[in-house]
Amino acid sequence: MNNLRIGVINWDSALPPETFFGRYMARSLSPLKYHDRLPFFTEVKGENEVQFHYRTPEEFEKELSYAAEAGIDYFAHTWYSEEALGEADPESGNVDNVVWELDYARKLHQKSPRNKKVKLCAILICMHAYSDADFEKLALAMKEDYYEKIDGRPLLYLFGGYRVDVAARAEKAAKAIGLPKPFVAFMSNGAVPEGVDPREADAVTDYACTTGTPIHRFSELYDVMIEKNEARKKYGTQIIPQFTMGWDPSPRRDSPVPWTKYGDTPCAEGITEKEVTEGAEKLADWIKANPDYTGTGHILTFAWDEFEEGGFICPTLGKDGTPDTARLGMFEKAVEIWKNTLR
């Protein structure tokens, strides 16, 4: 494998208190027991009160610098409509008129002078509405050098089912400006709808590694991760292997959000360097044993900044007020393992 590329999911809701998503993230992470999950740029207002602000381009550059140092090749940004679409009631779970807030970090990334060092691609959230203008803007981004490509084709992840209709809209927009057909990877590999062939996509993967079985140690989650990567063989197409840096949505269990729900299955709390290293080695062994399924050379990791769900690499706010890069260092060692054994 001489084309190894490390992608990391980026879902950014660290936004000011006047925004819908920023308000909920601050509420989830305000309790003192969750302050070890706070991103390094958090404003701590009190023992149980935090908030976020619109990060400046210079502040976002610091994030990209951290990512580059850890060997991350691109962020897979959740990519939303840039306008409020339809009649929506965010407090009841229909957030189509506020999802544009979640494009803030992605837009900073597009404008960054480092966007060719750490590239980006889109994760379309198929249950949300998109306008034709959204697909036209996505196609224009795909044309840029900063957009991640596989064999010259823009990489596009689709979250929320096997939506060939969404893939077709992206393909049409790309074709209109002379781009090749996007390289589409389906996420959320549950039941396939009748009449849909997963092989209509170029690859399959997933967003997060979760399980309905209690997990008491983080190393157990890596066993689940391997099992899920193995199970994707049934789709008969390429697999972009998933790696995970955690799953524990306790903050949102304590402070529920309206747009998603979580069960009460116990999750592993905490993470050690030894567990991450062993998990990286397990994934490398699985990739080497399955060359017919892993030809893209990509690994997709959950996640850069899913602080509320417990999967994050982005440095946190240390007790002394400086960035804590412990998790970033763990992931950097995982990348070193892959680059030493898979190239």
Solvent accessible surface area in square Angstrom, and as a share of the most:
residue,aa,sasa,rsa
1,M,77,0.34
2,N,137,0.70
3,N,68,0.35
4,L,4,0.02
5,R,70,0.25
6,I,0,0.00
7,G,0,0.00
8,V,0,0.00
9,I,0,0.00
10,N,3,0.01
11,W,23,0.08
12,D,9,0.05
13,S,4,0.02
14,A,1,0.01
15,L,1,0.01
16,P,8,0.05
17,P,58,0.37
18,E,128,0.57
19,T,8,0.05
20,F,14,0.06
21,F,3,0.01
22,G,0,0.00
23,R,107,0.39
24,Y,24,0.09
25,M,6,0.03
26,A,11,0.09
27,R,114,0.42
28,S,1,0.00
29,L,0,0.00
30,S,15,0.10
31,P,41,0.26
32,L,94,0.47
33,K,138,0.59
34,Y,18,0.07
35,H,28,0.13
36,D,107,0.55
37,R,25,0.09
38,L,2,0.01
39,P,0,0.00
40,F,24,0.10
41,F,21,0.09
42,T,13,0.08
43,E,53,0.24
44,V,73,0.42
45,K,107,0.46
46,G,28,0.27
47,E,116,0.52
48,N,88,0.45
49,E,94,0.42
50,V,5,0.03
51,Q,48,0.22
52,F,2,0.01
53,H,48,0.22
54,Y,95,0.36
55,R,2,0.01
56,T,60,0.35
57,P,80,0.50
58,E,126,0.57
59,E,58,0.26
60,F,1,0.00
61,E,29,0.13
62,K,93,0.39
63,E,3,0.01
64,L,0,0.00
65,S,28,0.18
66,Y,30,0.12
67,A,0,0.00
68,A,23,0.18
69,E,112,0.50
70,A,1,0.01
71,G,18,0.17
72,I,5,0.02
73,D,22,0.12
74,Y,0,0.00
75,F,0,0.00
76,A,0,0.00
77,H,3,0.02
78,T,4,0.02
79,W,7,0.02
80,Y,11,0.04
81,S,1,0.01
82,E,51,0.23
83,E,75,0.34
84,A,60,0.47
85,L,35,0.17
86,G,68,0.65
87,E,173,0.78
88,A,22,0.17
89,D,75,0.39
90,P,22,0.14
91,E,100,0.45
92,S,81,0.52
93,G,25,0.24
94,N,69,0.35
95,V,5,0.03
96,D,23,0.12
97,N,42,0.21
98,V,22,0.13
99,V,2,0.01
100,W,115,0.40
101,E,14,0.06
102,L,7,0.03
103,D,1,0.00
104,Y,57,0.22
105,A,1,0.01
106,R,7,0.03
107,K,78,0.33
108,L,23,0.11
109,H,0,0.00
110,Q,40,0.18
111,K,168,0.71
112,S,6,0.04
113,P,122,0.77
114,R,91,0.33
115,N,12,0.06
116,K,126,0.53
117,K,137,0.58
118,V,0,0.00
119,K,55,0.24
120,L,0,0.00
121,C,0,0.00
122,A,0,0.00
123,I,0,0.00
124,L,2,0.01
125,I,11,0.05
126,C,5,0.03
127,M,114,0.51
128,H,36,0.16
129,A,44,0.34
130,Y,19,0.07
131,S,25,0.16
132,D,99,0.51
133,A,44,0.34
134,D,9,0.04
135,F,8,0.03
136,E,103,0.46
137,K,97,0.41
138,L,3,0.02
139,A,1,0.01
140,L,101,0.50
141,A,3,0.03
142,M,1,0.01
143,K,117,0.50
144,E,83,0.37
145,D,97,0.50
146,Y,23,0.09
147,Y,2,0.01
148,E,3,0.02
149,K,64,0.27
150,I,12,0.06
151,D,136,0.71
152,G,45,0.43
153,R,59,0.22
154,P,0,0.00
155,L,0,0.00
156,L,0,0.00
157,Y,0,0.00
158,L,0,0.00
159,F,56,0.23
160,G,26,0.25
161,G,18,0.18
162,Y,7,0.03
163,R,86,0.31
164,V,51,0.29
165,D,72,0.37
166,V,9,0.05
167,A,17,0.13
168,A,56,0.43
169,R,91,0.33
170,A,2,0.02
171,E,61,0.27
172,K,155,0.66
173,A,13,0.10
174,A,0,0.00
175,K,154,0.65
176,A,84,0.65
177,I,57,0.29
178,G,69,0.66
179,L,26,0.13
180,P,62,0.39
181,K,102,0.43
182,P,1,0.01
183,F,18,0.07
184,V,8,0.05
185,A,0,0.00
186,F,2,0.01
187,M,0,0.00
188,S,41,0.26
189,N,25,0.13
190,G,48,0.46
191,A,102,0.79
192,V,50,0.29
193,P,67,0.42
194,E,178,0.80
195,G,80,0.77
196,V,32,0.18
197,D,50,0.26
198,P,19,0.12
199,R,157,0.57
200,E,95,0.43
201,A,5,0.04
202,D,35,0.18
203,A,0,0.00
204,V,0,0.00
205,T,0,0.00
206,D,25,0.13
207,Y,22,0.08
208,A,16,0.12
209,C,0,0.00
210,T,45,0.26
211,T,36,0.21
212,G,69,0.66
213,T,83,0.48
214,P,61,0.38
215,I,9,0.05
216,H,133,0.60
217,R,154,0.56
218,F,7,0.03
219,S,25,0.16
220,E,47,0.21
221,L,5,0.03
222,Y,2,0.01
223,D,64,0.33
224,V,21,0.12
225,M,1,0.00
226,I,36,0.18
227,E,113,0.50
228,K,65,0.27
229,N,0,0.00
230,E,73,0.33
231,A,55,0.42
232,R,9,0.03
233,K,54,0.23
234,K,151,0.64
235,Y,14,0.05
236,G,47,0.45
237,T,21,0.12
238,Q,50,0.22
239,I,0,0.00
240,I,0,0.00
241,P,1,0.01
242,Q,2,0.01
243,F,0,0.00
244,T,0,0.00
245,M,0,0.00
246,G,1,0.01
247,W,37,0.13
248,D,11,0.06
249,P,1,0.00
250,S,25,0.16
251,P,0,0.00
252,R,8,0.03
253,R,74,0.27
254,D,80,0.41
255,S,19,0.12
256,P,88,0.55
257,V,9,0.05
258,P,31,0.20
259,W,59,0.21
260,T,50,0.29
261,K,182,0.77
262,Y,49,0.19
263,G,54,0.52
264,D,130,0.68
265,T,30,0.18
266,P,63,0.40
267,C,23,0.14
268,A,7,0.05
269,E,144,0.65
270,G,52,0.50
271,I,25,0.12
272,T,71,0.41
273,E,80,0.36
274,K,140,0.59
275,E,29,0.13
276,V,0,0.00
277,T,34,0.20
278,E,65,0.29
279,G,1,0.01
280,A,0,0.00
281,E,79,0.36
282,K,79,0.33
283,L,0,0.00
284,A,2,0.02
285,D,84,0.43
286,W,18,0.06
287,I,5,0.02
288,K,109,0.46
289,A,78,0.61
290,N,13,0.07
291,P,90,0.57
292,D,119,0.62
293,Y,62,0.23
294,T,4,0.02
295,G,50,0.48
296,T,9,0.05
297,G,1,0.01
298,H,6,0.03
299,I,0,0.00
300,L,0,0.00
301,T,0,0.00
302,F,0,0.00
303,A,0,0.00
304,W,0,0.00
305,D,10,0.05
306,E,8,0.03
307,F,4,0.02
308,E,6,0.03
309,E,18,0.08
310,G,5,0.05
311,G,0,0.00
312,F,10,0.04
313,I,0,0.00
314,C,1,0.01
315,P,2,0.01
316,T,14,0.08
317,L,36,0.18
318,G,15,0.14
319,K,223,0.94
320,D,114,0.59
321,G,51,0.49
322,T,73,0.42
323,P,45,0.29
324,D,64,0.33
325,T,58,0.34
326,A,57,0.45
327,R,41,0.15
328,L,10,0.05
329,G,26,0.25
330,M,26,0.12
331,F,0,0.00
332,E,60,0.27
333,K,87,0.37
334,A,0,0.00
335,V,4,0.03
336,E,90,0.40
337,I,30,0.15
338,W,0,0.00
339,K,56,0.24
340,N,123,0.63
341,T,61,0.36
342,L,7,0.04
343,R,145,0.53
